Amino acid sequence: MEKISILALQTEAVIADREQNFEKISALIKKNIKTPADIIILPELWAVGWACDRFTECAETIEQSKTIEFLSKMAKKYNANILGGSFVEKKSNGKYYNTCPVLSRKGELIAVYHKNHLFSYYDDCENTYITEGKNPVIVTLDGVKTGLTICYDIRFPEIYRAYRKAGADLLVNMAAWPLSRKIHWESLTAARAVENQTYMVALTQTGSLPNGGKNLGHSLIYDYSGNILDEIETEEGCISAQISLPEMYQFREKCTVLKDIHKNYEVICK
């Protein structure tokens, strides 16, 4: 496809109230989908909110997930691929994962990504409840090779470079990012786009947190040069953009940065 249309939703999750959050998402899509979208993207834990001590209470299995069932209905209703942010997945072995489900236009679950890096600093304790994922995942949506990441993953450029080397066209980070680390979010997300010459969707929750803090909001879509195609501040709403793979490939051919990477960087200490 010459142009791919992306719609990304920024929401304030109601803690541990899946049904109310389903209603929010339904209303946001209905209000903002002025033209057909090829890919719809949601933020991390949009259906239950960021509250580590509620994770196990809110967990679902893949087979009986109301969240996946809801996303499947949305995918079929709007004929769109959906990157479903994340939900807390419970495995049969008793382990829990922060899992991104990916659904096709037909509402079929075609891939999952388990968050590779768990944030467990300051007042957060994600690794107390959640098991670390082991592998990055690229999923191809309408010909767009899309690299999946969640929140804290953004601090690890290695995973994004691995995606670029594997042929990624689009990088996505679905987050619940705090207001207190605003400069980190804006700097790191732009850097991932620029250093990999890849479109980047940086999507986060907004609104209040149970500990008295706030989510940042300020979701963005970048092009392969780091230009901002669309952004939103702290309100609930949507951002959208059309991306052009041929245009990006032409840029990469003119500026072949990745060819200049050395095979190794052995540090000499004196």
PAKOLVO-7703 format. One line per 3 residues: number of its first residue (from 1); their letters; for each residue x, y, z of N, C-alpha, C. Coordinates in Angstrom, 2 decimals, always signed. Atoms other than C-alpha are relative to their C-alpha. Layout:
REM residues N
NUM> a> X:Y:Z:X:Y:Z:X:Y:Z; ...;
//
This chain:
REM residues 270
1> mek> +0.84:-1.19:+0.00:+0.00:+0.00:+0.00:+0.88:+1.24:+0.00; -0.79:-1.22:+0.12:+1.31:+3.45:-0.94:-0.02:+0.80:+1.31; +0.15:-0.74:-1.26:-0.03:+5.07:+2.25:-0.72:-0.88:+1.01;
4> isi> +0.62:+0.74:-1.09:-0.89:+3.49:+5.59:-0.50:+1.01:+1.02; +0.62:-0.92:-0.93:-3.28:+5.28:+7.93:+0.03:-0.57:+1.42; -0.13:+0.42:-1.39:-2.60:+5.11:+11.68:-0.87:+0.88:+0.89;
7> lal> +0.77:-0.70:-1.02:-4.94:+6.07:+14.52:+0.44:-0.53:+1.35; -0.47:+0.41:-1.32:-3.56:+6.01:+18.10:-0.80:+0.72:+1.08; +0.92:-0.51:-1.02:-5.71:+6.50:+21.22:+0.72:+0.27:+1.32;
10> qte> -0.54:-0.37:-1.31:-4.57:+8.35:+24.36:-1.15:+0.08:+1.00; +1.10:+0.08:-0.94:-6.78:+7.53:+27.35:+0.47:+0.09:+1.45; -0.21:+0.08:-1.44:-7.03:+7.84:+31.11:-0.77:-1.23:+0.49;
13> avi> +0.65:+1.25:-0.39:-7.71:+4.34:+32.39:-0.63:+0.12:+1.39; +0.62:+0.16:-1.32:-10.13:+3.73:+35.24:+0.59:-1.27:+0.60; -0.71:+1.13:-0.59:-8.23:+1.44:+37.61:-0.94:-1.18:+0.24;
16> adr> +0.68:+1.29:-0.24:-9.46:-2.18:+37.53:-1.47:+0.00:-0.42; +1.39:-0.02:+0.47:-12.68:-1.31:+35.68:+0.00:-0.19:-1.52; -0.14:+0.33:+1.42:-12.46:-3.09:+32.36:-1.18:+0.50:-0.83;
19> eqn> +1.18:-0.36:+0.79:-16.03:-2.43:+31.21:-0.07:+1.50:-0.26; +0.04:-1.45:+0.19:-15.81:+1.32:+31.77:+1.07:+0.44:-1.01; -1.06:-0.33:+0.96:-12.54:+1.43:+29.85:-0.35:-0.46:-1.41;
22> fek> +0.50:+0.42:+1.31:-14.11:-0.55:+27.00:-0.90:+1.10:-0.59; +0.91:-1.05:+0.46:-16.80:+2.15:+26.79:+0.77:+1.23:-0.46; -0.82:-1.15:+0.40:-14.14:+4.87:+26.67:+0.61:-0.20:-1.38;
25> isa> -0.66:+0.28:+1.27:-12.30:+3.22:+23.80:-1.01:+0.01:-1.14; +1.05:+0.01:+1.04:-15.50:+2.61:+21.84:-0.38:+1.42:-0.40; +0.40:-1.38:+0.26:-16.48:+6.27:+22.17:+1.10:+0.78:-0.70;
28> lik> -1.12:-0.73:+0.61:-13.02:+7.57:+21.27:+0.17:-0.37:-1.47; -0.15:+0.42:+1.40:-12.77:+5.49:+18.11:-1.14:+0.57:-0.84; +1.16:-0.49:+0.75:-16.29:+6.40:+17.02:+0.10:+1.48:-0.29;
31> kni> -0.10:-1.45:+0.14:-15.61:+10.10:+17.56:+1.11:+0.41:-0.95; -1.21:-0.47:+0.69:-12.19:+10.24:+15.89:+0.33:-0.69:-1.31; -0.34:+0.72:+1.23:-12.21:+7.76:+13.03:-0.76:+0.62:-1.18;
34> ktp> +0.67:-0.76:+1.07:-13.17:+10.30:+10.35:+0.15:-0.70:-1.35; -0.24:+0.79:+1.21:-11.61:+8.20:+7.59:+0.46:-1.39:+0.44; -0.41:+1.35:-0.40:-10.84:+4.46:+7.57:+1.45:-0.04:+0.47;
37> adi> -1.36:+0.17:-0.51:-7.76:+3.48:+9.61:+0.48:-1.40:-0.33; -0.59:+1.31:+0.28:-5.43:+0.67:+8.60:+0.50:-0.65:+1.29; -0.54:+0.50:-1.27:-3.86:+0.34:+12.07:-0.50:+0.89:+1.13;
40> iil> +0.42:-0.71:-1.21:-5.41:+1.33:+15.41:+0.88:-0.48:+1.15; -0.94:+0.33:-1.07:-3.09:+1.47:+18.45:-0.51:+0.53:+1.33; +0.43:-0.37:-1.36:-3.88:+1.55:+22.18:+1.21:+0.02:+0.93;
43> pel> -1.13:-0.06:-0.93:-1.61:+2.34:+25.17:+0.08:-1.21:+0.93; -0.24:+1.07:-0.98:-0.20:-0.01:+27.80:-1.11:-0.04:+1.05; +0.93:+0.25:-1.10:-2.74:-1.51:+30.23:-1.19:+0.97:+0.03;
46> wav> +1.10:-0.94:+0.13:-5.51:+0.77:+28.95:-1.30:-0.52:+0.62; +1.26:+0.56:-0.48:-8.22:-1.64:+30.15:-0.07:-0.11:+1.52; +0.01:+0.16:-1.46:-7.13:-1.83:+33.80:+0.83:+1.05:+0.74;
49> gwa> -0.80:-1.05:-0.62:-4.71:+1.04:+34.44:+1.30:-0.52:+0.60; -1.31:+0.34:-0.57:-1.22:+1.13:+35.96:-0.11:+0.02:+1.52; +0.03:+0.17:-1.45:-1.53:-0.20:+39.51:+0.55:-1.39:+0.28;
52> cdr> -0.68:+1.29:-0.08:+0.99:-2.95:+40.16:-0.68:-0.98:+0.96; +0.60:+0.90:-0.98:-0.78:-4.33:+43.23:-1.37:-0.52:-0.41; +1.29:+0.49:+0.52:-3.95:-4.89:+41.16:+0.20:-0.92:-1.22;
55> fte> -0.26:+0.74:+1.23:-2.23:-6.76:+38.30:-0.59:-1.42:+0.03; +0.46:+1.39:-0.02:-2.97:-10.34:+39.39:-1.52:-0.07:+0.08; +1.47:-0.07:-0.10:-6.56:-9.40:+40.27:-0.64:+0.21:-1.38;
58> cae> +0.55:-0.37:+1.30:-7.06:-8.05:+36.73:+0.45:-0.91:-1.14; -0.60:+0.85:+1.04:-5.27:-10.86:+34.88:-1.05:-0.82:-0.74; +0.86:+0.82:+0.85:-6.86:-12.83:+32.02:+0.85:-1.02:-0.73;
61> tie> -0.68:+0.93:+0.90:-5.90:-15.90:+30.07:-0.29:+0.42:-1.43; +0.21:-0.29:+1.42:-5.55:-15.61:+26.31:-1.35:-0.57:-0.45; +1.18:+0.72:+0.48:-8.37:-18.12:+25.82:-1.30:+0.62:+0.49;
64> qsk> +1.23:-0.55:-0.57:-10.89:-16.30:+28.03:+0.12:+1.50:+0.26; -0.26:-1.42:-0.20:-9.81:-12.70:+27.64:-1.14:+0.87:-0.53; +1.02:-0.95:+0.42:-12.62:-10.15:+27.59:+0.63:+1.15:-0.78;
67> tie> -0.70:-1.08:+0.71:-10.03:-7.59:+26.45:+0.22:-0.37:-1.46; -0.21:+0.43:+1.38:-9.13:-9.60:+23.36:-1.34:-0.11:-0.73; +1.33:+0.09:+0.60:-12.83:-10.28:+22.70:-0.49:+1.38:-0.43;
70> fls> +0.41:-1.37:+0.33:-13.53:-6.54:+22.80:+0.80:+0.53:-1.19; -0.84:-0.48:+1.10:-10.58:-5.72:+20.53:-0.35:-0.68:-1.32; +0.41:+0.73:+1.20:-11.68:-8.39:+18.08:-1.25:+0.63:-0.61;
73> kma> +1.22:-0.66:+0.49:-15.10:-6.73:+17.81:+0.33:+1.34:-0.65; -0.38:-1.30:+0.56:-13.48:-3.32:+17.22:+0.71:-0.18:-1.34; -0.73:+0.25:+1.25:-11.17:-4.75:+14.54:-0.96:-0.31:-1.14;
76> kky> +0.97:+0.37:+1.05:-14.08:-6.28:+12.63:-0.93:+1.16:-0.33; +0.92:-1.12:+0.22:-16.34:-3.26:+13.10:+0.62:+1.07:-0.89; -0.65:-1.08:+0.75:-13.77:-0.82:+11.68:+0.94:-0.51:-1.09;
79> nan> -0.86:+0.61:+1.03:-11.97:-3.25:+9.35:+1.44:+0.51:+0.13; -1.33:-0.54:-0.29:-8.66:-2.29:+10.99:+0.83:-1.03:+0.77; -0.93:+0.74:-0.85:-5.60:-4.06:+12.34:+0.11:+0.75:+1.34;
82> ilg> -0.09:-0.64:-1.32:-5.27:-3.40:+16.08:+1.22:-0.49:+0.78; -1.05:+0.27:-0.99:-2.18:-3.20:+18.27:-0.64:+0.35:+1.34; +0.88:-0.17:-1.14:-3.99:-3.72:+21.55:+0.66:+0.45:+1.28;
85> gsf> -0.65:-0.49:-1.21:-1.67:-1.89:+23.94:+0.53:-1.18:+0.79; -0.35:+1.22:-0.73:-1.31:-4.50:+26.67:-1.05:-0.31:+1.04; +0.83:+0.43:-1.11:-3.18:-6.49:+29.27:+0.84:-0.96:+0.85;
88> vek> -0.72:+0.94:-0.86:-2.07:-8.67:+32.19:-0.48:-1.41:-0.34; +0.32:+1.36:+0.42:-1.95:-12.23:+30.89:+0.45:-1.01:+1.05; -0.34:+1.08:-0.92:-2.06:-15.23:+33.21:+0.21:-1.28:-0.78;
91> ksn> -0.32:+1.26:+0.66:-0.38:-18.40:+31.96:-0.43:-1.18:+0.88; +0.40:+1.20:-0.74:-1.30:-21.95:+32.97:+1.02:-0.40:+1.06; -1.03:+0.31:-0.99:+2.01:-22.21:+34.85:+0.01:+0.97:+1.18;
94> gky> +0.12:-0.93:-1.11:+0.92:-19.39:+37.17:+0.79:+1.28:-0.16; -0.76:-1.22:+0.25:+3.18:-16.74:+35.64:-0.90:+1.04:-0.68; +0.75:-1.12:+0.58:+1.90:-13.32:+34.58:+0.91:+0.80:-0.93;
97> ynt> -0.76:-0.78:+0.98:+3.00:-11.25:+31.57:-0.76:+1.28:-0.34; +0.56:-1.23:+0.53:+2.44:-7.69:+30.39:+0.01:-0.18:-1.52; +0.09:+0.56:+1.35:+1.20:-8.75:+26.96:-0.73:+0.92:-0.96;
100> cpv> +0.65:-0.74:+1.10:+0.44:-6.87:+23.75:-0.63:-0.98:-0.97; +0.65:+0.83:+1.02:-2.18:-8.63:+21.59:-0.14:+0.76:-1.31; +0.15:-0.60:+1.33:-2.26:-7.96:+17.84:-1.10:-0.73:-0.74;
103> lsr> +1.14:+0.59:+0.69:-5.46:-8.50:+15.90:-0.08:+0.48:-1.44; +0.14:-0.32:+1.42:-6.06:-8.60:+12.16:-1.31:+0.72:-0.25; +1.25:-0.65:+0.38:-8.81:-6.78:+10.31:-1.21:-0.93:+0.21;
106> kge> +1.07:+0.97:-0.18:-10.86:-9.98:+10.65:-0.26:-0.31:+1.48; +0.19:+0.23:-1.42:-10.55:-9.85:+14.44:+0.74:-1.21:+0.53; -0.75:+1.18:-0.42:-8.14:-12.77:+14.61:+1.26:+0.42:+0.76;
109> lia> -1.24:-0.23:-0.74:-5.33:-12.82:+17.20:+1.13:-0.59:-0.80; -1.05:+0.48:+0.89:-2.23:-13.03:+15.01:+1.39:+0.05:+0.63; -1.30:-0.06:-0.65:+0.61:-12.23:+17.43:-0.16:+0.53:+1.42;
112> vyh> -0.08:-0.62:-1.32:+1.48:-11.40:+21.03:+1.46:+0.36:+0.27; -1.33:-0.41:-0.44:+4.46:-9.58:+22.52:-0.02:+0.14:+1.50; -0.13:-0.12:-1.45:+5.52:-9.93:+26.15:+1.06:+1.05:+0.32;
115> knh> -0.91:-1.09:-0.36:+7.13:-6.80:+27.61:+1.35:-0.56:+0.44; -1.33:+0.55:-0.23:+10.89:-7.45:+27.63:+0.72:+0.59:+1.20; -0.67:-0.68:-1.11:+11.93:-4.94:+30.31:-1.06:+0.49:+0.98;
118> lfs> +1.01:-0.29:-1.02:+10.03:-4.49:+33.59:+0.46:+1.13:+0.89; -0.38:-1.17:-0.80:+10.03:-1.16:+35.43:-0.30:-0.25:+1.47; +0.15:+0.35:-1.43:+10.62:-1.72:+39.14:+0.87:+0.91:+0.86;
121> yyd> -0.75:-1.01:-0.74:+12.05:+1.49:+40.59:-0.97:+1.00:+0.63; +0.82:-0.99:-0.70:+10.81:+4.32:+42.80:-1.15:-0.73:+0.70; +1.11:+0.64:-0.69:+7.31:+3.29:+43.92:-0.63:-1.14:-0.80;
124> dce> +0.56:+1.05:+0.86:+6.74:+0.75:+41.14:+0.70:-1.33:+0.26; -0.57:+1.34:-0.26:+7.26:-3.00:+41.47:-0.54:-1.00:-1.02; +0.54:+0.86:+1.05:+6.28:-4.50:+38.12:+0.58:-1.41:+0.06;
127> nty> -0.62:+1.33:+0.02:+8.77:-7.36:+38.44:-0.41:-0.87:+1.18; +0.54:+0.81:-1.10:+7.13:-8.50:+41.69:-1.15:-0.88:-0.50; +1.20:+0.68:+0.47:+4.07:-9.58:+39.70:+0.14:-0.56:-1.42;
130> ite> -0.07:+0.31:+1.43:+5.12:-9.80:+36.04:+1.31:-0.70:-0.33; -1.19:+0.70:+0.50:+7.56:-12.16:+34.30:+0.49:+0.68:-1.26; -0.63:-0.68:+1.14:+9.98:-10.68:+31.78:-0.15:-0.82:-1.29;
133> gkn> +0.03:+0.65:+1.30:+9.43:-11.48:+28.11:+1.41:-0.21:-0.53; -1.35:+0.38:+0.46:+12.34:-13.00:+26.20:+0.33:+0.44:-1.42; -0.28:-0.26:+1.41:+11.96:-12.05:+22.55:-0.72:+1.23:-0.54;
136> pvi> +0.68:-1.04:+0.77:+11.25:-8.96:+20.45:-0.90:-0.68:-1.06; +0.94:+0.54:+0.98:+8.38:-9.47:+17.96:-0.29:+1.04:-1.07; +0.45:-0.80:+1.14:+7.83:-8.03:+14.49:-1.25:-0.66:-0.56;
139> vtl> +1.22:+0.49:+0.64:+4.32:-8.38:+13.08:-0.23:+0.82:-1.26; +0.22:-0.68:+1.27:+3.50:-7.54:+9.45:-1.49:+0.29:-0.18; +1.38:-0.45:+0.14:+0.31:-5.50:+9.03:-0.13:+0.76:-1.31;
142> dgv> +0.16:-0.62:+1.32:-0.72:-4.67:+5.46:+1.35:+0.33:-0.63; -1.32:-0.19:+0.58:+2.91:-5.05:+4.44:+0.95:+0.84:+0.83; -0.83:-0.83:-0.87:+4.22:-2.83:+7.27:+0.60:-0.87:+1.10;
145> ktg> -0.68:+0.78:-1.03:+6.81:-4.64:+9.38:+0.12:+0.85:+1.26; +0.18:-0.83:-1.19:+6.03:-3.39:+12.87:+0.66:-0.63:+1.22; -0.70:+0.47:-1.19:+8.32:-3.75:+15.89:-0.73:+0.45:+1.26;
148> lti> +0.83:-0.26:-1.17:+6.46:-3.97:+19.21:+0.85:+0.19:+1.26; -0.62:-0.22:-1.31:+7.63:-2.50:+22.53:-1.01:+0.61:+0.94; +0.90:-0.52:-1.03:+6.00:-1.50:+25.80:+0.79:+0.83:+1.00;
151> cyd> -0.44:-0.91:-1.05:+6.88:+1.50:+27.99:+1.52:-0.04:+0.27; -1.40:+0.00:-0.44:+10.23:+0.86:+29.82:+0.96:-0.53:-1.07; -0.84:+0.47:+1.11:+11.52:-0.92:+26.68:+0.69:+1.16:-0.72;
154> irf> -0.53:-1.14:+0.76:+12.13:+2.58:+25.25:+1.41:+0.39:+0.45; -1.32:-0.36:-0.52:+15.25:+2.95:+27.42:+1.11:-0.93:-0.52; -0.97:+0.98:+0.47:+16.97:+0.07:+25.61:+0.10:+0.06:-1.52;
157> pei> -0.11:-0.18:+1.45:+18.11:+1.11:+22.13:+0.32:-1.30:-0.73; -0.39:+1.27:+0.62:+19.36:-2.42:+21.50:-1.20:-0.71:-0.64; +1.16:+0.70:+0.55:+15.84:-3.80:+20.96:-0.49:+0.68:-1.28;
160> yra> +0.44:-0.73:+1.18:+15.01:-1.07:+18.45:+0.98:-0.18:-1.17; -0.98:+0.27:+1.05:+18.24:-1.58:+16.53:-0.17:-1.41:-0.54; +0.26:+1.36:+0.46:+17.47:-5.30:+16.41:-1.20:-0.03:-0.94;
163> yrk> +1.16:-0.09:+0.87:+14.08:-4.45:+14.92:+0.39:+0.58:-1.36; -0.41:-0.64:+1.28:+15.65:-2.16:+12.31:+0.80:-0.96:-0.85; -0.80:+0.97:+0.75:+18.17:-4.82:+11.32:-0.86:-1.13:-0.55;
166> aga> +0.91:+1.05:+0.46:+15.29:-7.28:+10.97:-1.01:+0.51:-1.02; +0.82:-0.55:+1.07:+13.58:-4.93:+8.51:-1.21:+0.80:+0.42; +1.17:-0.74:-0.48:+11.16:-2.92:+10.65:-0.23:+1.29:-0.79;
169> dll> +0.43:-1.25:+0.65:+9.25:-0.11:+8.90:-0.57:+0.97:+1.02; +0.71:-0.77:-1.02:+7.39:+1.07:+11.99:+0.37:-0.54:+1.37; -0.27:+0.36:-1.38:+8.37:+1.07:+15.66:-1.13:+0.56:+0.85;
172> vnm> +1.10:-0.44:-0.85:+5.67:+1.28:+18.32:+0.36:-0.22:+1.46; -0.12:+0.15:-1.45:+5.94:+1.94:+22.05:-1.33:+0.39:+0.63; +1.30:-0.19:-0.65:+2.71:+1.57:+24.03:+0.26:+0.09:+1.49;
175> aaw> -0.51:-0.26:-1.34:+3.17:+3.05:+27.49:-1.07:+0.52:+0.97; +0.67:-0.75:-1.06:+1.82:+4.31:+30.80:+1.12:+0.78:+0.68; -1.22:-0.73:-0.36:+4.54:+6.94:+31.26:-0.31:+1.14:+0.97;
178> pls> +0.30:-1.02:-1.02:+4.76:+9.26:+34.29:+0.38:+1.41:-0.42; -0.28:-1.42:+0.25:+4.66:+13.04:+34.11:+1.37:+0.41:+0.53; -1.27:-0.37:-0.64:+7.75:+13.18:+36.35:+1.22:-0.25:-0.89;
181> rki> -1.13:+0.28:+0.90:+9.94:+11.84:+33.51:-0.32:+0.42:-1.43; +0.42:-0.55:+1.29:+8.64:+14.01:+30.68:+1.15:+0.12:-1.00; -1.11:-0.22:+0.92:+12.03:+14.91:+29.19:+0.57:-1.32:-0.50;
184> hwe> -0.49:+1.32:+0.42:+13.04:+11.25:+29.10:-0.86:-0.54:-1.14; +0.93:+0.50:+1.01:+9.94:+10.29:+27.12:+0.20:+0.69:-1.34; -0.10:-0.76:+1.24:+10.29:+13.05:+24.56:+1.34:-0.23:-0.69;
187> slt> -1.34:+0.18:+0.57:+14.04:+12.56:+24.08:+0.19:-1.42:-0.54; -0.25:+1.40:+0.38:+14.09:+8.75:+23.94:-0.85:-0.42:-1.19; +0.85:+0.41:+1.11:+11.13:+8.34:+21.60:+0.46:+0.63:-1.31;
190> aar> -0.53:-0.64:+1.21:+12.53:+10.88:+19.12:+1.29:-0.68:-0.45; -1.28:+0.64:+0.33:+15.95:+9.22:+19.29:-0.21:-1.34:-0.68; +0.24:+1.31:+0.60:+14.54:+5.78:+18.47:-0.41:+0.13:-1.47;
193> ave> +0.39:-0.23:+1.40:+12.97:+7.17:+15.28:+1.20:+0.43:-0.83; -1.11:-0.58:+0.75:+16.04:+9.15:+14.21:+1.12:-1.01:-0.24; -1.16:+0.88:+0.13:+18.73:+6.56:+14.89:-0.28:-1.22:-0.86;
196> nqt> +0.35:+1.17:+0.80:+16.80:+3.83:+13.07:-0.67:+0.36:-1.32; +0.61:-0.47:+1.25:+15.34:+5.97:+10.24:-1.33:-0.71:-0.25; +1.22:+0.79:+0.01:+11.96:+4.47:+11.01:-1.15:+0.82:+0.58;
199> ymv> +1.17:-0.60:-0.61:+8.43:+5.74:+11.63:-0.16:-0.52:+1.43; +0.09:+0.36:-1.41:+7.69:+5.72:+15.35:-1.31:+0.53:+0.59; +1.17:-0.42:-0.77:+4.44:+5.79:+17.34:+0.34:-0.16:+1.47;
202> alt> -0.28:-0.01:-1.44:+5.00:+6.74:+20.99:-1.31:+0.38:+0.70; +1.37:-0.18:-0.50:+1.67:+6.30:+22.76:-0.06:-0.32:+1.48; +0.05:+0.22:-1.44:+1.02:+6.69:+26.47:-1.36:+0.40:+0.59;
205> qtg> +1.20:-0.41:-0.72:-1.80:+6.98:+28.97:+0.15:+1.43:+0.51; +0.03:-1.28:-0.67:-2.80:+10.28:+30.51:-0.78:-0.16:+1.31; +0.83:+0.03:-1.19:-4.52:+11.15:+33.79:+0.71:-0.41:+1.28;
208> slp> -0.52:+0.22:-1.35:-4.06:+10.37:+37.47:+0.37:-1.46:+0.26; -0.44:+1.32:-0.45:-2.31:+7.42:+39.13:-0.43:-0.22:+1.45; +0.45:+0.28:-1.37:-3.35:+5.67:+42.38:+0.92:+0.55:+1.08;
211> ngg> -0.96:-0.48:-1.01:-0.17:+6.82:+44.16:+0.05:+1.52:+0.11; +0.04:-1.46:-0.03:-1.06:+10.47:+43.61:+0.76:+0.66:-1.14; -0.71:-0.53:+1.15:+1.14:+10.88:+40.55:-0.91:+0.14:-1.21;
214> knl> +0.77:-0.16:+1.24:+0.08:+11.51:+36.97:+0.73:-0.66:-1.16; -0.58:+0.41:+1.26:+0.61:+9.90:+33.62:+0.29:+1.24:-0.85; -0.45:-1.15:+0.79:+2.32:+12.16:+31.11:-0.99:+0.45:-1.06;
217> ghs> +0.65:-0.40:+1.23:+0.10:+12.06:+28.10:+1.10:+0.32:-1.01; -0.94:-0.40:+1.05:+1.91:+13.73:+25.18:+0.44:-1.18:-0.87; -0.27:+1.04:+0.98:+1.65:+10.88:+22.70:+0.38:+0.66:-1.33;
220> liy> -0.54:-0.58:+1.24:+3.44:+11.43:+19.38:+0.13:-1.04:-1.10; -0.38:+0.81:+1.16:+3.90:+10.05:+15.89:+1.13:+0.73:-0.71; -1.17:-0.57:+0.68:+7.33:+10.66:+14.31:+0.19:-0.63:-1.37;
223> dys> -0.44:+0.62:+1.24:+8.54:+10.17:+10.79:+1.43:-0.50:+0.17; -1.33:+0.64:-0.01:+11.88:+8.52:+9.91:+1.14:+1.00:+0.22; -1.01:-1.02:-0.29:+13.74:+11.84:+10.41:-0.18:+0.64:+1.37;
226> gni> +0.28:-0.58:-1.31:+12.26:+12.60:+13.80:-0.97:+1.16:-0.03; +1.03:-1.04:+0.07:+9.72:+15.13:+12.54:-1.29:-0.50:+0.63; +1.25:+0.38:-0.64:+6.49:+15.11:+14.54:-1.14:+0.14:-1.00;
229> lde> +1.12:-0.01:+0.93:+3.55:+14.15:+12.32:-1.31:+0.35:+0.70; +1.17:-0.38:-0.79:+0.96:+14.49:+15.08:+0.34:-0.23:+1.47; -0.23:+0.15:-1.44:+0.88:+14.88:+18.86:-1.22:+0.50:+0.75;
232> iet> +1.08:-0.42:-0.88:-1.51:+15.39:+21.75:+0.61:+0.26:+1.37; -0.56:-0.31:-1.32:-0.89:+16.91:+25.18:-0.65:-0.88:+1.08; +0.46:+0.79:-1.15:-2.71:+15.79:+28.35:-1.45:-0.47:-0.11;
235> eeg> +1.40:+0.37:+0.11:-6.30:+15.45:+27.15:-0.17:-1.42:-0.56; +0.32:+1.26:+0.66:-7.92:+12.16:+26.20:-0.34:+0.32:-1.46; +0.27:-0.24:+1.40:-8.10:+11.86:+22.45:+0.83:-0.90:-0.89;
238> cis> -0.68:+0.83:+0.98:-6.41:+10.56:+19.34:+1.02:+0.80:-0.79; -0.91:-0.56:+0.98:-3.47:+11.23:+17.06:-0.04:-0.90:-1.23; +0.08:+0.78:+1.23:-3.28:+10.12:+13.45:+1.03:+0.50:-1.00;
241> aqi> -0.94:-0.36:+1.06:-0.98:+10.11:+10.46:-0.07:-1.03:-1.11; -0.21:+0.93:+1.09:-0.43:+8.57:+7.08:+1.50:-0.17:-0.20; -1.42:+0.25:+0.21:+2.93:+6.91:+6.59:+0.23:-0.56:-1.40;
244> slp> -0.33:+0.42:+1.36:+4.63:+6.29:+3.24:+1.30:-0.80:+0.03; -1.21:+0.83:+0.01:+7.04:+3.37:+3.04:+0.93:+0.32:-1.16; -0.91:-0.36:+1.10:+8.39:+4.27:-0.44:+0.82:+1.26:+0.31;
247> emy> -0.69:-1.24:-0.36:+9.26:+7.74:+0.84:+1.11:-0.28:+1.02; -0.99:+0.36:-1.02:+11.07:+6.25:+3.84:+1.16:-0.78:-0.61; -1.05:+0.79:+0.63:+12.98:+3.76:+1.71:+0.93:+0.88:-0.84;
250> qfr> -0.81:-0.93:+0.79:+14.15:+6.56:-0.61:+0.95:+0.78:+0.90; -0.84:-0.71:-0.95:+15.45:+8.48:+2.40:+1.14:-0.88:+0.48; -1.04:+0.92:-0.47:+17.33:+5.45:+3.66:+1.08:-0.25:-1.06;
253> ekc> -0.97:+0.21:+1.08:+18.98:+4.98:+0.26:+0.95:+1.18:-0.14; -0.85:-1.20:+0.09:+20.31:+8.56:+0.36:+0.91:+0.13:+1.22; -0.74:-0.15:-1.25:+21.53:+8.33:+3.95:+0.15:-1.38:+0.64;
256> tvl> -0.16:+1.40:-0.37:+22.88:+4.83:+4.53:+0.77:-0.15:+1.31; -0.67:-0.05:-1.29:+23.77:+5.30:+8.18:+0.34:-1.38:+0.55; -0.21:+1.30:-0.61:+23.41:+1.68:+9.22:+1.18:-0.76:-0.62;
259> kdi> -1.17:+0.65:+0.61:+26.13:+0.64:+6.76:+1.30:+0.39:+0.68; -1.22:-0.49:-0.65:+28.62:+2.60:+8.86:+0.19:-0.58:+1.41; -0.15:+0.63:-1.31:+28.06:+0.52:+11.99:+1.16:-0.99:-0.04;
262> hkn> -1.10:+0.95:-0.10:+31.21:-1.35:+13.03:-0.51:-1.35:+0.51; +0.40:+1.33:-0.48:+30.99:-5.09:+13.68:+0.13:-0.11:+1.50; -0.11:-0.03:-1.46:+32.22:-4.50:+17.20:+0.66:+1.31:+0.41;
265> yev> -0.56:-1.22:-0.57:+33.26:-1.63:+19.39:+0.79:-0.37:+1.26; -0.85:+0.41:-1.12:+36.11:-2.84:+21.53:+0.59:+1.24:+0.65; -0.43:-1.19:-0.73:+36.84:-0.23:+24.17:+1.41:-0.20:+0.54;
268> ick> -1.36:-0.01:-0.53:+40.47:+0.55:+24.97:+0.05:+0.88:+1.24; -0.07:-0.76:-1.25:+40.89:+1.61:+28.57:+1.48:+0.25:+0.36; -1.39:-0.34:-0.32:+44.10:+3.44:+29.49:+0.09:+0.65:+1.37;
//
